């Protein structure tokens, strides 16, 4: 598995542990989610879905919090939407949870979990990293001469 894949697994585990802790301790919280990783059953009416942007904030309090179920790969809860409070079961995959937010004693938002796109940090595959490393070594003229000499000696 790549370093990026391992980091994503670590982030999912951290997210899972934070949500599990909050649920076990009956602490209400909010989650900011990537809408593409969220599903609704039954599907919400088009006019409600169109009001969501690429990210959606869910407040888990009251009945919504009480209906929360936490799984190793995601969470599920019931929520009402729109002026008619249309009910739907919301399922969110862990990788779709961008932030887990709680309120402190002063009613300020505290981010307990924040997911980052680490592909710019860990994105290079091992092969790409090796190529980058070789290019860095060969950018020094002395190293190029040493490599040529080693290759020459290896062929004789």
GUTIBA-402124 format. One record per atom (N, C-alpha, C): residue number from 0; residue in one letter; chain; atom name; x, y negated, z. Coordinates in steps of 0.02 Angstrom, whole numbers, plus 50000, padded with zeros to 5 digits. Layout:
<sites>
setor; dofi; numi; pamar; east; north; up
NUM; A; A; CA; X; Y; Z
...
</sites>
This chain:
<sites>
setor; dofi; numi; pamar; east; north; up
0; X; A; N; 50042; 50059; 50000
0; X; A; CA; 50000; 50000; 50000
0; X; A; C; 50045; 49938; 50000
1; X; A; N; 50024; 49887; 49965
1; X; A; CA; 50062; 49825; 49960
1; X; A; C; 50059; 49786; 50026
2; X; A; N; 50104; 49740; 50034
2; X; A; CA; 50105; 49697; 50093
2; X; A; C; 50039; 49657; 50097
3; X; A; N; 50015; 49633; 50040
3; X; A; CA; 49952; 49596; 50038
3; X; A; C; 49894; 49640; 50061
4; X; A; N; 49893; 49702; 50038
4; X; A; CA; 49840; 49749; 50058
4; X; A; C; 49843; 49762; 50133
5; X; A; N; 49903; 49771; 50160
5; X; A; CA; 49911; 49782; 50232
5; X; A; C; 49887; 49721; 50271
6; X; A; N; 49905; 49661; 50246
6; X; A; CA; 49884; 49600; 50281
6; X; A; C; 49808; 49593; 50280
7; X; A; N; 49777; 49609; 50224
7; X; A; CA; 49704; 49605; 50220
7; X; A; C; 49671; 49654; 50269
8; X; A; N; 49699; 49714; 50275
8; X; A; CA; 49673; 49762; 50325
8; X; A; C; 49680; 49735; 50395
9; X; A; N; 49737; 49703; 50409
9; X; A; CA; 49748; 49673; 50475
9; X; A; C; 49697; 49617; 50488
10; X; A; N; 49684; 49576; 50438
10; X; A; CA; 49634; 49522; 50445
10; X; A; C; 49565; 49551; 50458
11; X; A; N; 49547; 49603; 50421
11; X; A; CA; 49482; 49635; 50432
11; X; A; C; 49476; 49662; 50503
12; X; A; N; 49529; 49693; 50527
12; X; A; CA; 49529; 49721; 50595
12; X; A; C; 49521; 49665; 50646
13; X; A; N; 49557; 49610; 50636
13; X; A; CA; 49553; 49552; 50681
13; X; A; C; 49482; 49523; 50681
14; X; A; N; 49452; 49517; 50623
14; X; A; CA; 49383; 49492; 50616
14; X; A; C; 49335; 49539; 50653
15; X; A; N; 49341; 49604; 50641
15; X; A; CA; 49299; 49654; 50673
15; X; A; C; 49304; 49649; 50749
16; X; A; N; 49366; 49644; 50775
16; X; A; CA; 49376; 49642; 50847
16; X; A; C; 49346; 49579; 50878
17; X; A; N; 49353; 49522; 50844
17; X; A; CA; 49323; 49460; 50869
17; X; A; C; 49247; 49465; 50873
18; X; A; N; 49217; 49489; 50819
18; X; A; CA; 49144; 49495; 50818
18; X; A; C; 49119; 49546; 50868
19; X; A; N; 49154; 49602; 50874
19; X; A; CA; 49136; 49653; 50924
19; X; A; C; 49139; 49625; 50994
20; X; A; N; 49192; 49587; 51009
20; X; A; CA; 49199; 49556; 51074
20; X; A; C; 49141; 49509; 51089
21; X; A; N; 49125; 49466; 51041
21; X; A; CA; 49070; 49419; 51051
21; X; A; C; 49003; 49455; 51061
22; X; A; N; 48991; 49507; 51022
22; X; A; CA; 48929; 49545; 51027
22; X; A; C; 48924; 49580; 51095
23; X; A; N; 48979; 49612; 51116
23; X; A; CA; 48979; 49648; 51180
23; X; A; C; 48969; 49602; 51240
24; X; A; N; 48990; 49539; 51232
24; X; A; CA; 48986; 49491; 51287
24; X; A; C; 48927; 49442; 51279
25; X; A; N; 48881; 49459; 51234
25; X; A; CA; 48821; 49419; 51223
25; X; A; C; 48835; 49345; 51212
26; X; A; N; 48885; 49331; 51170
26; X; A; CA; 48903; 49262; 51154
26; X; A; C; 48881; 49246; 51082
27; X; A; N; 48837; 49197; 51076
27; X; A; CA; 48815; 49176; 51009
27; X; A; C; 48873; 49147; 50969
28; X; A; N; 48869; 49153; 50904
28; X; A; CA; 48923; 49128; 50861
28; X; A; C; 48896; 49116; 50791
29; X; A; N; 48938; 49085; 50750
29; X; A; CA; 48921; 49073; 50680
29; X; A; C; 48974; 49107; 50637
30; X; A; N; 48955; 49125; 50576
30; X; A; CA; 49003; 49150; 50528
30; X; A; C; 48995; 49111; 50463
31; X; A; N; 49052; 49092; 50435
31; X; A; CA; 49053; 49061; 50369
31; X; A; C; 49074; 49116; 50321
32; X; A; N; 49032; 49127; 50270
32; X; A; CA; 49042; 49185; 50226
32; X; A; C; 49048; 49166; 50153
33; X; A; N; 49084; 49207; 50116
33; X; A; CA; 49087; 49203; 50043
33; X; A; C; 49022; 49236; 50018
34; X; A; N; 48980; 49196; 49986
34; X; A; CA; 48914; 49221; 49966
34; X; A; C; 48918; 49282; 49921
35; X; A; N; 48972; 49289; 49883
35; X; A; CA; 48979; 49347; 49838
35; X; A; C; 48988; 49413; 49876
36; X; A; N; 49002; 49409; 49941
36; X; A; CA; 49012; 49468; 49983
36; X; A; C; 48953; 49479; 50030
37; X; A; N; 48897; 49444; 50016
37; X; A; CA; 48837; 49448; 50059
37; X; A; C; 48781; 49478; 50018
38; X; A; N; 48741; 49522; 50050
38; X; A; CA; 48681; 49548; 50016
38; X; A; C; 48621; 49538; 50062
39; X; A; N; 48562; 49533; 50030
39; X; A; CA; 48500; 49521; 50066
39; X; A; C; 48451; 49576; 50046
40; X; A; N; 48417; 49605; 50097
40; X; A; CA; 48367; 49657; 50085
40; X; A; C; 48305; 49643; 50125
41; X; A; N; 48250; 49625; 50097
41; X; A; CA; 48240; 49617; 50025
41; X; A; C; 48276; 49554; 50000
42; X; A; N; 48287; 49552; 49935
42; X; A; CA; 48319; 49496; 49903
42; X; A; C; 48279; 49433; 49916
43; X; A; N; 48313; 49378; 49931
43; X; A; CA; 48279; 49315; 49944
43; X; A; C; 48253; 49286; 49879
44; X; A; N; 48199; 49246; 49883
44; X; A; CA; 48174; 49213; 49823
44; X; A; C; 48227; 49167; 49791
45; X; A; N; 48224; 49161; 49726
45; X; A; CA; 48273; 49123; 49688
45; X; A; C; 48281; 49051; 49715
46; X; A; N; 48225; 49019; 49733
46; X; A; CA; 48228; 48950; 49756
46; X; A; C; 48268; 48942; 49822
47; X; A; N; 48270; 48994; 49862
47; X; A; CA; 48311; 48992; 49923
47; X; A; C; 48384; 49007; 49906
48; X; A; N; 48396; 49059; 49866
48; X; A; CA; 48465; 49076; 49848
48; X; A; C; 48500; 49019; 49813
49; X; A; N; 48464; 48982; 49771
49; X; A; CA; 48494; 48927; 49734
49; X; A; C; 48518; 48870; 49779
50; X; A; N; 48492; 48867; 49840
50; X; A; CA; 48513; 48814; 49886
50; X; A; C; 48580; 48830; 49919
51; X; A; N; 48601; 48892; 49916
51; X; A; CA; 48666; 48911; 49944
51; X; A; C; 48720; 48891; 49895
52; X; A; N; 48778; 48870; 49923
52; X; A; CA; 48837; 48858; 49882
52; X; A; C; 48877; 48923; 49880
53; X; A; N; 48941; 48918; 49862
53; X; A; CA; 48982; 48979; 49861
53; X; A; C; 48995; 49007; 49931
54; X; A; N; 48986; 48964; 49982
54; X; A; CA; 48995; 48985; 50051
54; X; A; C; 48930; 48971; 50089
55; X; A; N; 48914; 49014; 50136
55; X; A; CA; 48852; 49005; 50175
55; X; A; C; 48869; 49016; 50249
56; X; A; N; 48838; 48974; 50291
56; X; A; CA; 48848; 48978; 50364
56; X; A; C; 48787; 49011; 50395
57; X; A; N; 48799; 49064; 50434
57; X; A; CA; 48746; 49097; 50471
57; X; A; C; 48756; 49085; 50545
58; X; A; N; 48703; 49067; 50580
58; X; A; CA; 48705; 49057; 50652
58; X; A; C; 48675; 49120; 50684
59; X; A; N; 48716; 49154; 50722
59; X; A; CA; 48692; 49215; 50756
59; X; A; C; 48674; 49198; 50827
60; X; A; N; 48610; 49185; 50837
60; X; A; CA; 48582; 49168; 50903
60; X; A; C; 48510; 49193; 50904
61; X; A; N; 48482; 49200; 50964
61; X; A; CA; 48413; 49223; 50970
61; X; A; C; 48403; 49292; 50939
62; X; A; N; 48347; 49299; 50903
62; X; A; CA; 48332; 49364; 50873
62; X; A; C; 48385; 49386; 50822
63; X; A; N; 48412; 49338; 50786
63; X; A; CA; 48465; 49355; 50737
63; X; A; C; 48523; 49389; 50772
64; X; A; N; 48544; 49361; 50829
64; X; A; CA; 48599; 49390; 50868
64; X; A; C; 48579; 49459; 50895
65; X; A; N; 48518; 49464; 50921
65; X; A; CA; 48495; 49527; 50950
65; X; A; C; 48492; 49583; 50898
66; X; A; N; 48481; 49565; 50835
66; X; A; CA; 48476; 49616; 50782
66; X; A; C; 48544; 49635; 50753
67; X; A; N; 48597; 49602; 50776
67; X; A; CA; 48665; 49613; 50749
67; X; A; C; 48687; 49685; 50758
68; X; A; N; 48713; 49713; 50704
68; X; A; CA; 48746; 49779; 50706
68; X; A; C; 48815; 49771; 50675
69; X; A; N; 48865; 49796; 50710
69; X; A; CA; 48935; 49788; 50689
69; X; A; C; 48961; 49856; 50666
70; X; A; N; 48988; 49857; 50606
70; X; A; CA; 49018; 49918; 50578
70; X; A; C; 49091; 49905; 50563
71; X; A; N; 49129; 49957; 50550
71; X; A; CA; 49201; 49949; 50536
71; X; A; C; 49214; 49909; 50473
72; X; A; N; 49167; 49909; 50426
72; X; A; CA; 49179; 49875; 50362
72; X; A; C; 49133; 49814; 50352
73; X; A; N; 49091; 49798; 50402
73; X; A; CA; 49048; 49740; 50393
73; X; A; C; 48998; 49733; 50451
74; X; A; N; 48953; 49685; 50442
74; X; A; CA; 48901; 49674; 50493
74; X; A; C; 48834; 49668; 50457
75; X; A; N; 48782; 49675; 50498
75; X; A; CA; 48714; 49672; 50472
75; X; A; C; 48671; 49639; 50526
76; X; A; N; 48625; 49596; 50504
76; X; A; CA; 48579; 49563; 50551
76; X; A; C; 48517; 49541; 50513
77; X; A; N; 48464; 49527; 50551
77; X; A; CA; 48402; 49502; 50521
77; X; A; C; 48400; 49427; 50530
78; X; A; N; 48376; 49392; 50479
78; X; A; CA; 48371; 49319; 50483
78; X; A; C; 48311; 49295; 50443
79; X; A; N; 48287; 49236; 50460
79; X; A; CA; 48232; 49205; 50424
79; X; A; C; 48257; 49146; 50383
80; X; A; N; 48229; 49137; 50323
80; X; A; CA; 48254; 49086; 50277
80; X; A; C; 48197; 49044; 50250
81; X; A; N; 48212; 48980; 50240
81; X; A; CA; 48163; 48935; 50209
81; X; A; C; 48110; 48912; 50259
82; X; A; N; 48067; 48867; 50234
82; X; A; CA; 48016; 48839; 50278
82; X; A; C; 47965; 48891; 50301
83; X; A; N; 47958; 48945; 50262
83; X; A; CA; 47912; 48999; 50281
83; X; A; C; 47945; 49054; 50321
84; X; A; N; 48009; 49044; 50338
84; X; A; CA; 48047; 49092; 50379
84; X; A; C; 48043; 49162; 50349
85; X; A; N; 48060; 49168; 50285
85; X; A; CA; 48058; 49232; 50250
85; X; A; C; 48112; 49278; 50278
86; X; A; N; 48092; 49335; 50303
86; X; A; CA; 48138; 49382; 50335
86; X; A; C; 48178; 49424; 50286
87; X; A; N; 48241; 49436; 50304
87; X; A; CA; 48284; 49478; 50263
87; X; A; C; 48338; 49507; 50307
88; X; A; N; 48360; 49567; 50291
88; X; A; CA; 48418; 49596; 50324
88; X; A; C; 48479; 49574; 50285
89; X; A; N; 48525; 49540; 50319
89; X; A; CA; 48586; 49514; 50289
89; X; A; C; 48643; 49562; 50303
90; X; A; N; 48678; 49582; 50251
90; X; A; CA; 48737; 49625; 50258
90; X; A; C; 48797; 49586; 50232
91; X; A; N; 48850; 49584; 50272
91; X; A; CA; 48911; 49548; 50253
91; X; A; C; 48970; 49595; 50261
92; X; A; N; 49008; 49604; 50208
92; X; A; CA; 49070; 49644; 50213
92; X; A; C; 49122; 49603; 50252
93; X; A; N; 49163; 49636; 50291
93; X; A; CA; 49212; 49600; 50331
93; X; A; C; 49255; 49553; 50290
94; X; A; N; 49276; 49575; 50230
94; X; A; CA; 49319; 49532; 50190
94; X; A; C; 49283; 49469; 50165
95; X; A; N; 49218; 49467; 50173
95; X; A; CA; 49179; 49409; 50153
95; X; A; C; 49171; 49358; 50209
96; X; A; N; 49193; 49376; 50269
96; X; A; CA; 49188; 49329; 50326
96; X; A; C; 49250; 49286; 50326
97; X; A; N; 49240; 49221; 50314
97; X; A; CA; 49296; 49174; 50310
97; X; A; C; 49313; 49146; 50379
98; X; A; N; 49262; 49130; 50418
98; X; A; CA; 49273; 49104; 50485
98; X; A; C; 49222; 49132; 50534
99; X; A; N; 49245; 49139; 50596
99; X; A; CA; 49201; 49154; 50653
99; X; A; C; 49208; 49094; 50699
100; X; A; N; 49151; 49063; 50715
100; X; A; CA; 49151; 48999; 50751
100; X; A; C; 49106; 49005; 50813
101; X; A; N; 49130; 48978; 50869
101; X; A; CA; 49089; 48974; 50930
101; X; A; C; 49089; 48901; 50953
102; X; A; N; 49045; 48886; 51000
102; X; A; CA; 49042; 48820; 51031
102; X; A; C; 49077; 48823; 51099
103; X; A; N; 49116; 48771; 51115
103; X; A; CA; 49147; 48769; 51181
103; X; A; C; 49100; 48733; 51230
104; X; A; N; 49123; 48721; 51291
104; X; A; CA; 49082; 48689; 51342
104; X; A; C; 49060; 48618; 51324
105; X; A; N; 49095; 48586; 51278
105; X; A; CA; 49078; 48518; 51256
105; X; A; C; 49037; 48518; 51192
106; X; A; N; 49012; 48576; 51172
106; X; A; CA; 48973; 48585; 51111
106; X; A; C; 49014; 48571; 51048
107; X; A; N; 49079; 48582; 51052
107; X; A; CA; 49123; 48573; 50994
107; X; A; C; 49135; 48641; 50962
108; X; A; N; 49143; 48641; 50896
108; X; A; CA; 49156; 48703; 50860
108; X; A; C; 49228; 48726; 50871
109; X; A; N; 49236; 48789; 50887
109; X; A; CA; 49301; 48820; 50896
109; X; A; C; 49305; 48878; 50846
110; X; A; N; 49356; 48878; 50804
110; X; A; CA; 49365; 48932; 50755
110; X; A; C; 49405; 48987; 50788
111; X; A; N; 49373; 49044; 50799
111; X; A; CA; 49407; 49102; 50829
111; X; A; C; 49445; 49142; 50777
112; X; A; N; 49417; 49145; 50718
112; X; A; CA; 49448; 49184; 50664
112; X; A; C; 49444; 49142; 50600
113; X; A; N; 49499; 49140; 50563
113; X; A; CA; 49500; 49105; 50500
113; X; A; C; 49539; 49148; 50450
114; X; A; N; 49508; 49165; 50396
114; X; A; CA; 49539; 49207; 50345
114; X; A; C; 49575; 49161; 50294
115; X; A; N; 49634; 49180; 50276
115; X; A; CA; 49673; 49142; 50227
115; X; A; C; 49683; 49184; 50165
116; X; A; N; 49689; 49151; 50107
116; X; A; CA; 49707; 49186; 50046
116; X; A; C; 49783; 49190; 50045
117; X; A; N; 49810; 49246; 50063
117; X; A; CA; 49882; 49254; 50069
117; X; A; C; 49915; 49279; 50005
118; X; A; N; 49878; 49282; 49950
118; X; A; CA; 49907; 49307; 49888
118; X; A; C; 49967; 49265; 49865
119; X; A; N; 49967; 49200; 49881
119; X; A; CA; 50024; 49159; 49862
119; X; A; C; 50086; 49174; 49904
120; X; A; N; 50075; 49203; 49963
120; X; A; CA; 50130; 49222; 50007
120; X; A; C; 50152; 49294; 49994
121; X; A; N; 50103; 49339; 49993
121; X; A; CA; 50118; 49411; 49988
121; X; A; C; 50102; 49439; 49919
122; X; A; N; 50086; 49397; 49871
122; X; A; CA; 50059; 49420; 49807
122; X; A; C; 50107; 49459; 49764
123; X; A; N; 50172; 49448; 49770
123; X; A; CA; 50219; 49484; 49727
123; X; A; C; 50219; 49558; 49742
124; X; A; N; 50213; 49598; 49690
124; X; A; CA; 50220; 49670; 49699
124; X; A; C; 50293; 49685; 49713
125; X; A; N; 50308; 49744; 49736
125; X; A; CA; 50377; 49763; 49751
125; X; A; C; 50420; 49758; 49688
126; X; A; N; 50392; 49777; 49630
126; X; A; CA; 50430; 49774; 49568
126; X; A; C; 50445; 49702; 49549
127; X; A; N; 50395; 49657; 49556
127; X; A; CA; 50406; 49586; 49541
127; X; A; C; 50457; 49557; 49589
128; X; A; N; 50453; 49575; 49652
128; X; A; CA; 50500; 49549; 49702
128; X; A; C; 50571; 49572; 49686
129; X; A; N; 50578; 49636; 49664
129; X; A; CA; 50644; 49662; 49646
129; X; A; C; 50672; 49624; 49586
130; X; A; N; 50630; 49611; 49536
130; X; A; CA; 50651; 49573; 49477
130; X; A; C; 50672; 49503; 49497
131; X; A; N; 50633; 49470; 49540
131; X; A; CA; 50650; 49403; 49563
131; X; A; C; 50716; 49404; 49600
132; X; A; N; 50727; 49455; 49640
132; X; A; CA; 50789; 49462; 49678
132; X; A; C; 50848; 49471; 49631
133; X; A; N; 50840; 49514; 49580
133; X; A; CA; 50893; 49526; 49532
133; X; A; C; 50909; 49461; 49493
134; X; A; N; 50858; 49424; 49474
134; X; A; CA; 50869; 49361; 49438
134; X; A; C; 50906; 49311; 49482
135; X; A; N; 50890; 49310; 49546
135; X; A; CA; 50925; 49265; 49593
135; X; A; C; 50999; 49284; 49598
136; X; A; N; 51012; 49349; 49603
136; X; A; CA; 51082; 49372; 49608
136; X; A; C; 51120; 49355; 49544
137; X; A; N; 51089; 49368; 49486
137; X; A; CA; 51123; 49357; 49422
137; X; A; C; 51128; 49283; 49403
138; X; A; N; 51094; 49239; 49439
138; X; A; CA; 51099; 49168; 49423
138; X; A; C; 51167; 49140; 49443
139; X; A; N; 51203; 49176; 49485
139; X; A; CA; 51271; 49156; 49504
139; X; A; C; 51320; 49188; 49455
140; X; A; N; 51361; 49148; 49419
140; X; A; CA; 51407; 49175; 49369
140; X; A; C; 51455; 49228; 49397
141; X; A; N; 51478; 49219; 49460
141; X; A; CA; 51523; 49269; 49490
141; X; A; C; 51488; 49336; 49498
142; X; A; N; 51425; 49334; 49518
142; X; A; CA; 51387; 49396; 49526
142; X; A; C; 51377; 49431; 49459
143; X; A; N; 51366; 49392; 49406
143; X; A; CA; 51358; 49422; 49339
143; X; A; C; 51421; 49459; 49319
144; X; A; N; 51479; 49429; 49332
144; X; A; CA; 51543; 49461; 49315
144; X; A; C; 51553; 49525; 49355
145; X; A; N; 51535; 49523; 49419
145; X; A; CA; 51541; 49583; 49461
145; X; A; C; 51496; 49638; 49436
146; X; A; N; 51434; 49621; 49417
146; X; A; CA; 51386; 49671; 49391
146; X; A; C; 51412; 49701; 49325
147; X; A; N; 51440; 49659; 49282
147; X; A; CA; 51468; 49685; 49219
147; X; A; C; 51524; 49734; 49233
148; X; A; N; 51568; 49715; 49280
148; X; A; CA; 51624; 49759; 49296
148; X; A; C; 51599; 49825; 49326
149; X; A; N; 51549; 49822; 49369
149; X; A; CA; 51521; 49883; 49398
149; X; A; C; 51490; 49928; 49345
150; X; A; N; 51453; 49897; 49298
150; X; A; CA; 51422; 49936; 49244
150; X; A; C; 51474; 49967; 49199
151; X; A; N; 51528; 49930; 49186
151; X; A; CA; 51583; 49954; 49144
151; X; A; C; 51616; 50014; 49177
152; X; A; N; 51630; 50009; 49242
152; X; A; CA; 51662; 50063; 49279
152; X; A; C; 51617; 50124; 49285
153; X; A; N; 51552; 50113; 49288
153; X; A; CA; 51505; 50168; 49293
153; X; A; C; 51498; 50207; 49229
154; X; A; N; 51512; 50176; 49171
154; X; A; CA; 51506; 50208; 49106
154; X; A; C; 51568; 50247; 49087
155; X; A; N; 51626; 50233; 49118
155; X; A; CA; 51687; 50267; 49098
155; X; A; C; 51694; 50336; 49126
</sites>
